[in-house]
Amino acid sequence: MFFSATRNKNTIYLKVVNASAAARNLVLNLQGAVKLQPVGKTITISGDKPEATNTISDPENIIPVTAQTKGVGRHFHHSFPSP
């Protein structure tokens, strides 16, 4: 797993890469966060296989998929899909 965490005034950004062959269920710890909304936004980028790329002839092999993440708190579980 590779990750980075940043924030601006009102938003926390977690960027996570699961390069393993299987989905990973993790507990996220947002210690120090003062106010958290219980629902967040997840943008997942993945392909059918790890070496998938977009090309001019097939520009939608990898597209971002936006979803809601419920149950966000200082400690919460989230599943990160495999590539």
C-alpha positions in Angstrom: 0.0 0.0 0.0 1.2 3.5 -0.8 -0.6 6.6 0.6 -0.4 10.3 1.3 -2.5 12.5 3.4 -3.0 16.3 2.9 -5.6 18.8 3.9 -6.7 22.3 3.2 -9.0 24.5 5.3 -12.0 22.2 5.3 -11.0 19.0 3.4 -8.8 16.0 4.2 -7.4 14.2 1.1 -6.3 10.6 1.4 -4.6 9.2 -1.7 -4.2 5.4 -1.4 -2.7 3.0 -4.0 -3.4 -0.7 -3.5 -0.9 -2.4 -5.7 -1.5 -5.9 -4.3 -3.5 -8.6 -6.1 -6.3 -8.6 -3.5 -8.6 -6.0 -2.0 -7.4 -4.6 1.4 -9.7 -3.8 4.3 -8.0 -1.2 6.5 -8.9 0.9 9.5 -8.2 4.6 8.8 -7.1 6.7 11.7 -7.8 10.5 11.3 -6.4 11.4 14.7 -6.3 15.2 15.1 -9.3 15.8 12.9 -11.7 18.2 14.6 -14.9 18.1 12.6 -15.7 15.3 10.3 -18.8 14.8 8.2 -20.1 11.2 8.4 -20.2 10.8 4.6 -17.1 11.4 2.4 -16.4 11.1 -1.3 -14.3 8.3 -2.8 -12.9 8.5 -6.3 -11.6 5.1 -7.5 -9.3 4.7 -10.5 -8.7 1.2 -11.6 -8.5 -1.0 -14.7 -9.2 -4.6 -15.6 -5.5 -5.4 -15.1 -2.5 -3.6 -13.5 -0.9 -2.8 -16.8 -4.1 -1.3 -18.3 -3.7 2.2 -19.9 -5.8 4.6 -21.8 -5.1 5.0 -25.5 -6.4 7.3 -28.2 -8.3 4.4 -29.7 -9.6 3.2 -26.3 -9.7 6.2 -24.0 -11.9 4.7 -21.3 -10.0 1.7 -20.1 -9.3 3.5 -16.9 -11.9 6.1 -15.7 -12.6 7.7 -12.3 -15.6 6.4 -10.5 -17.1 8.6 -7.7 -19.0 7.1 -4.8 -20.1 8.1 -1.3 -18.2 6.7 1.7 -20.4 6.3 4.7 -19.3 5.9 8.3 -16.4 8.3 8.2 -15.1 9.2 11.6 -11.8 9.5 13.4 -11.4 5.7 13.1 -13.3 3.9 10.3 -13.0 0.9 8.0 -12.6 1.1 4.3 -11.9 -1.5 1.6 -9.4 -0.6 -1.1 -10.0 -2.7 -4.3 -7.1 -4.4 -6.1 -6.0 -3.1 -9.5 
